[in-house]
């Protein structure tokens, strides 16, 4: 069962494929999604990565890792608050 990990402070130029590749070094990554502005399509600087349950701890320990000179914020994703 995959777990969703929040990734913040992603460099603007990073692609979803690059993000997936970055985390694949630590475990099995099922998908990577970068959140974008609807109007412009520009990255908002954060996203989500789905990883194998057994790799969650290794991925979260990467908090503070650098990607293209920016320190990533990595944590387990929280469910959306109901409106």
Secondary structure as UniProt FT lines:
FT   STRAND          2..8
FT   TURN            12..13
FT   HELIX           16..24
FT   TURN            25..26
FT   STRAND          29..36
FT   TURN            38..40
FT   STRAND          43..52
FT   HELIX           53..55
FT   HELIX           56..60
FT   TURN            61..64
FT   STRAND          66..67
FT   TURN            68..69
FT   STRAND          70..71
FT   STRAND          73..76
//
